[in-house]
């Protein structure tokens, strides 16, 4: 497994400036160079800067396309659950709602990006990760800990940046698979060139009859069907100027259980952007300027169970986005980044909201300096949220190389989460309404990281502590009229351990985390989050067959007055090359046929088998 704690290399072999710029514009706004023991990986999320010289202090992990091929995940939930510190609570399988808790923070406290673009719903403040097809992902960058000083709202627990599949001229794939619950999938992709540039066109179709997701209501199977089409490309205009783009659309339908009304949702999502990258120089200062313009839209209509589709209720949110980021390499060991973000959010619905649009502005600056054995980072950002408030956030860090193989890093940071349209302007009824007087939720976080490489074993240990203030909760008044209030304070303390080793017949990775999430007003743990998470992954090749085994232990979790039992999961993936281009895949999930829940009364899938065939050029 390569999705491990990344090891930094302060003096990597540098590609040409044009190559670095090309990669930068393809995957997002800006970069840092990171090195595995086996190869180098360029990442964007930690700094938003084209950084080829200075290591990043953020706690970051990368899941690459080779990892995804080994795991053969059937959902984003399954893929991300292999990462230390990430806990998933799902209301059924794929097609149902799922909450991702990064280091114990709320589901809305993780910022989700696709190629650097925000994709969350402006009404709920959540991202529907279940509609994202793992087959169309090039890689995922995960930042643990607050990164609001670079990205603004939502980045309290961390950032998950998903990059779409990229194929060069002559590269391509086509495949199909089938499995449990009448699961069927077709996927295809191809790369083609156009002058001094190239594009990728990818498609994925998945459907399943599903299984009964909720106990005691509508004893039936709850299936789903999704289609995703993505076009991604880049074009070099000249040696200093480049354009890149993405157009992606998802359409589908899913079923759920509901005793009183609609039990199906029709979804339609799209994302597009155009990015420009320009390289310029003033004196000895080399600059890279990145400008991104784009939009994401999220539409959902609820119907069924006696409600005709044309009469269903719908919500549609739209976010127009513009970002400008400039990276200045002042000296070989001193880098400064400046940036500005603007996005306009709007809501259209069958229900009338008091206000249905707002504008958000943000400006930030970041400095990175590398001395002999120490590296320093300081970032500061100002955000103005229309009709609400303004926020100032920071990130500060220092890393010290204790010895050739040991490093200690200290990170401090703040974050915030702006109230959603639902929180602020939910239409009043006899029992509840939104609250326009809400202020953003805010956080303060401390983290200490120790990285070590000894005799082929890579180890990373982290200790972190976060306080989140003004948490929004729906509270009743003396007349039992409910409104959201800034009332709660949460304290999160945790430790994480990650160790990886190549030997004894393959690659071993061990992860463990203990995360205590206390609501200070009640002394209780936050709902649906396990304190203990343990994982072990092993992959090897034997007689031409690629084996991948994933073991997960999840501790008890609380929800209301109920306690959900701990559980063990074992998943197995096999891949066998029938020829140089043709391979067959086998995936067995929940090998032990564990009966468990991650949300009260919501079922999870039994043991399931999937078979696939892939042709890759």
N, C-alpha and C positions, 0 to 999 in steps of 0.2 A: 504494500500500500504506500502510495506517495503522498496522500493528503495528510501530511504531518506538520508539526510545528516547523516553520521555515527557518533554515539557517542562513545567515547573512554572509555575503562575501564582499568585503569593502573594496576589492580590486579585481573585479571580473574582467574577462576579455571583452572589450567594448565593440559592438557592432558599429557600422557607419551611422552618422547622424540621421541620414535619410531612412535607413532601416529602422532605427529606433523610433523615428517620427511616424513611420508607416504603422508600426505595431501600436503606437500610442493612439492614433486616430481610429484604428480598427476596434480597440477594446474599451476605449473610454476617454476620459479627459487627460489623464496623465499617469506617471509611472515611477516605479522603483525597481531596481534589479535585485532579485533574490536568487539564491543558489541552493539547490538540493545537493546532496552528496553526489548524485548521479548526473544532474543537468541543471541548467539555469532556467529560471522562470521569471518573466517580466510581469509585474503586477501593477495595477492602477489604483486600487481602492484606498490604500493606506495613506497616500499623500496627494493624489490628484496631480502629480508632477512627473515630468520626463526625467527621472533621476537615475543616472547611470553610475554615479560614484558613491553616493552616501546611503548607508543602510537605513532601514526604517525601524522605528522603535515600537510600532503597533504590534500587538499579538495577532498574527495572521496565519491563515491556513488556506491552502489551495487544493481543490479537487479537480484533477484534469480529466481529459477525455478518456485516457487509458484507464483511469480509475473507474469511471462510469461504465466502460465496457466490461471491466472485471465484475463489478457489483451487479450489473444488469437490473437496476432499480425499476420498479413499476410505478413509482411516484416520487415526487420531490421529498415527501416526508420520509420515505424509506432511505433515500440517499443521504439526507442531512442528519438522520438519526445516528449515523456512524461517527459523527464529530463530537469530540469531548466538549461537555458544557452545553450541548443542545438537547433539549427535551421536547418531545412531540406529544401533543394530546390531540387525538383524532376522533371525530364523531362518525366513525365508520371507516371505510376504505377510501380509495381514490374516488373523486367526485363528491365527497362530503367535506364539510368544514374541518380544517385542521389548524391548530395553534402551535406556533414555534416559540419556545421560551429559551432565549439565549442568555445563559448565566442567570437564570431565575427571573429576569425582567419580564414584563407583560408582553403578549404577542404583538401589540402595537408599538413596542419599544425597540423593534428591530427594523432598520431601514432596508427595504428591498429595492434593488436596482436591476435593470436589464441593460447591459452595456453602458452603465453609468446614468441611465434614465430612471426616475422615480416611477413606480408602477402600482402603488397602493391606491385603494379606494378613498376618495376624499370624504365620502359619507360615513364609512365605518372606520377608516384609518388602518385597515388591514389589507394584506395582500393574499389573494387566493392562490396559494402555491400549488394547489392540487391540479390546476389547469395547465401548469407548466410541464412540457414534455421533456423528460431527461434525455431522450434520444437526440434532441436538437440542441444540446448544450455542449459548448467547447470546453468550458471550465467554469468553476465557481470560486470566487475569492471571498473569504469570510474574515471579517475583522471583529475581534472580541474586545468589548469595552467601548466607552463613548467615543464617537468621532464626529460630534456635532460641530466642532470648530472647523471642520472641513466640509461637512455635508448638510448641516442645519438640522431641522426638526426630525424626530423619530429615532435618531442614532444614539439611544441611551444604552441599550444592551449591546449593540454592535451593528454591523453592516453586512449584508449578504448581496454580493454583486454577481449576477449571472450573465455569462457571455455566450451568445448564440454561436452555433456551429459555423466554422469557416473552412472552406475547401479551395484548394488551388486548382489551376487549369489541369484537366485530366484526372483529377480526383473525384471520386463519387462512391455512393453506396446505395444498395437497395436490399430490403429485408422484410420478413414477415414472421410473426409468431402467434401462438395460440396457447390457451391454458385454462386454468380453473375459472369457474363462474362464466363460461362461454367468452373468455377473454380473446380478443382478436386485435392484431396490430399490423399495419403496413407502414413502412418508412422508406424514404428515398431522398437522395441529395446529389447534387453535381456542382462542380466548379468550372468556370469558364473565364477566359481572358478577354479584355477589350483594350487594345493598345497597351499602354504602360499602367495596367490595372487589372483587377480580377473581381469576380463576384461569385457568390454561393447561393444556390436555390435549394431549400430543404422543405420536406413535407412529412408530416406524421399524422396518422389516423389511428385512434384507439377507441375501442368500445368493449363493454362488458355488461352482462346481465346483473352483476353484483350479488350482494347478499343482503339479508334483512339487517338494517343498521340499528334499529331502536327496539328495545324490548317492550312488548305489550301494546304497541300501536302499529296498525297496518302490517299484518304478518305476511309480508311479501318481499321479493328481491328489489333492491334499489340500485339500478344500474346507471351507466353514464356513457356518453359518446362525445369525443373531442376531435376536431381537425385543426391543425396548425400549419401555416405556410409562412416561410421566412425568406426574405431576400436581403443579403448582406454583401457589401462590396466596398471597394476603394479604388481611387484613380489618382495617379501622380500627374499633376498639372505641369510642374517643372521640378527642378532639384530642391526647391525650397517650399513648395506649396502642394498640398494634397487635400483631396476630398474623400470622405467616406460616408456610408449611409446604411440604414437598416429600415426595412418595412416588414412588419410581422403582424399576422392576424390569427386569432383563435376564435372558433365558433363551436358551440356544443350544447349539450343538454344533460342534466343529471336529475335523478329521482331521490327523494328522501321521504321520511315518515312524518306525517302530520295528522292529528286526529280532528282538527277543526278547519282546515282549509287547504290551500295550495300545497302540492307535494312534488312539484317539478320546477326546475329553473332552467330557462334558456339563457345562455351567456354569449356575449359577443365582445371581444376585446381587440383593440389594435394599438400598435406602437409604431411610430416612425421618427426618424431623426436624420438630419444632414449635419456633418461635422467638417470643419476646415482646420487644417494645421499649417501654420506658417512659421518658418524659422528665420530669425533675423538677429543681427549683431550690432551692438553699440560699444565701440572701443573693444575691450577684451571680454565684455560680458555677452555670453551666448544666450539667446532667448528663444523659447518655443511658445507660440501663441495658439491656443485651441479655442474655437468657437463652436458651440453646439446649439442647434435649434430643433425642437421636436415637440411631439404631443403623444400622450397616452389617453385612451378612452376605455371605460369599463362599464358595460351595459349588462343588466340582469333583470329578467322578467319572471315572476312567479305565477304559476298556473297549475291546473290539474286538480284532481279530487273534487270535481264539480265546478271548477272555475275554468271557463274556456280560455284558450291562449290569447285571443284578441281582447279579452276582458281582464287579463292578469295585471297585477301591479308591477311597476318597473322602477328601477333606479339607474341613472346614467351619470357618471362623473367624468369630467374632462379636465386634463391638466396640460396647458401650454407651457413649454419650458425653454428657457434660454440660459446658457452659461458661457462665461468667458474666463479662461484660466491662462495665466502667463507664468512660465517657469524661467527663472534667471539663474544661470550658473555663474555666480560672481567670481569665485575662485574654485580651484579643483575640490576644495573641501568645505565650501560654503554655498548654499543654495537658498534662494528666496522664491516663494510662490505667492502670487496675488490672484484673486479671483472674485467674480461676482455671479450670483444666481438670481434669476427671476422666474417665478412661475405663477400662473393665474389659474385658480381652481374654480370650477363651476359645477352645479348640480342641477339635473333635470329629473323630475319624478312625477308619478301620479299623485303624490301628496305634496301640497304647497308648503314650502319652508319660508320662515320669516325673511331670511337672506339666503341667497343661493350662489353667491360668488365672492371671491376674495383674491387679493394679490399678496404675494409674499416676496420680499426682497432680502438678499443676503450678500454681504461682502466679507472676505476673509484674507488673512495673510499668514504665511507659515515660513519659518526659517529652520534650516537644518545645517548643523555645523559638526564636522568630524575632526577631532584632535588626534593625538597619537593613540591613546587607548580608550578615549571617551567620545561619545556621540551625544549631541544635544538637539532637542526639538522643542520649538515653541510655536503654537498656532493660536490665533485669536479671530473670532468671527462675531459679526453683528447681524441679527435678523430682525426684520420688521414684519409682523403679521397683521394685515389689515383687519380692523374692527376688534382686535384682541390686545396685543401688547408687543413689546420688543424684547429681545433676549440677547445677552452677550455670553458667549461660551469660550472655553479655552481647552487646549491640550498642552501639557508640558511633560517632557521626559528626558531621561539621561540613561545611557547604557555605558557600562564600564567593562572592558576586557580584562578579567581577573588573571587569565593565563591564555595560552594558545587555544585551549579547548573549553574554556569556561567563561561565561559572560553573565552579568547581572544587569537587569533593566528595571527602572522605576518609572511608572507612568501615572500621571494625575490628569483628570479630565472632568468636564462638566457636560451636561446634555439637557435637552428639553423635548417635549412632545406637545405640539399645538393641539388644542381641542378640535374635534371633528365637527362637521356640519350637524351630525346627529346630536352630539353633545350640546351644541350651542343653540340650534334652531329647530329641533324636532317639533313638529306641529303639536300644539296643545290639544289634549283631549280631557275628558273629565277626571283622569287619574294621573296624568304625567305631561311633562313638556321639557324642552331643552332649556338651557340656562345661558343667556348671552353674557353673563358677568364672569364666566369662567376665565381662569388664567392658565398658562401652560404648566404642565407637570415638569419638574426640574430634577436633576440628579447631580451627585458628586461621587466620583469614583477614584479609588486608590488601587494600584496593582504593582506587585513585585514579581519579576520573572527571573528564574535561573535556568540557563541553557548550558548543557554539557555534552561533550562528545568524548567517549572513553572506550577504547578497544572495540570499536565498531558499533557501540550502542549510543544512540542519540536520545537524550533525555531533556524534557522541558517541564519545569514545575512552576506553577503560578499560584499566588495568594492574592485575593482581591476582596474589596469591600466597597459597597455602594449604598448610598442613602438617596431615596427618591421621595421628594416632597410634593405636596399638593396633588396627590393622586386623585383622579376623578372617579367618583362612585355615585350611583343613583341612590338617593336617600329620601325617606318620607318626612313630611312635616307633621304637625300635630293633627292634621286632617287626612293623613295618609295620601297626600298628593306628592308624587315622586318627581324629583328633579336631580340632575347631576350636580355634585358639589365637589369643590377642592377640599377634601376632608382627610384623606389618608396619608400616612407616612410609612414607608417600607424600608427596612434595613436588610440588605443582602450581603452575606459573607460566604466565601467559598474558597476551595482549593481545587486545583486541577493538576493531573499528572499525565504526561504522554511520553511513552518510550517506544522506540522502534529499533529493530535489529535485523540485519541480513545474515542468515546462517541457519544451521540446523535444518537444511532442506528447503528453505524458502524465506520469505519476508514476514516478520512478526511485528505487529503493532498492538500496544496495550494502552488503553485510556481509562482514566478514573476521575471522577469529580464528586465533591460533596458540596452542596449548595443549600444554605439555610436562608429561607425567605420569610421574614417575620413582618406581619402587619402590626405596627406598633400600637394601634388603637385597641386591638383584640388579643395580641400575643399569639395569634394563630399563623400557621403557614399559609402562603398564597395557594389558591386552589389549583389542582391538576398538575402540580409540579413535584417530582420526586427529589428527595434530598440526595440519594445515592444513585449514581450512574456509572456502570462499569462496562467496558467493551474490549474485545479481543478480535483482531482480524489477522488472518494468515492466508497468504497466497503463494503458489508455487506452480511449476510446470513439471508434469510427470508423464513420460511416454507420449509427449505431444499434446497432452490435455492440460489446459490452464484451470487450476483449482482455486477457488476463493471461498473461505469460510468466515462467517461473521457471527460472533456471539455477543449478546447484549443482556445485561442485567439492569433492571429498573426497579428502584425501591418503591415503598408504599407512597401513595399520594392522597391528599385530603381534598374533599369537595363537599362543602356544607358540613353536615353532621356525619357523613359517610367516609370510610377509609377504603381506598382501592388497594387490593393486594399487590405485592411485588410480583415480578414475573421474569422469566428467562426466555430469550428468543435465540434461535439458531437458524441462520440462512445459509444456503449453499448455492454456489454458481459454478458451472463448468462451461468451458469453451474449447471446441476441438476443430482444428483446421483440416478440412477435407481436401483442400488444395491451397495454393498460394493465395487465392482470392476468395475462396468459398469456405465458410465456417458455420458450424452449428452450435447452438447455445441451449443449455438446460439450466433452469432456475427453480429451486425448491425453497419456499419461504415457510417460516414457522415449522421447522422440521419436527420439533417436539410436539406439535399440535397443542400448544399452550392455549388455555382458555383465560383470557385476561381482558381488562378494560382500562382505557386511559381517560375516559369520561363516564360519569355515572349513567348506567342503563344503555350505553352505546356499545354495540358489539364490535368485535374485530374479526379479521379473516382467519379461518381455520388453516390447516396445512394446505398449501397450494403448489401446483406444479405447472411450469411454463416451458414450452419448447419453441426454438426459433432458428431461422436460417438467414444468414447475411452474406451478400456478395459485395466485396469492397475492391474498388480499383486503386 
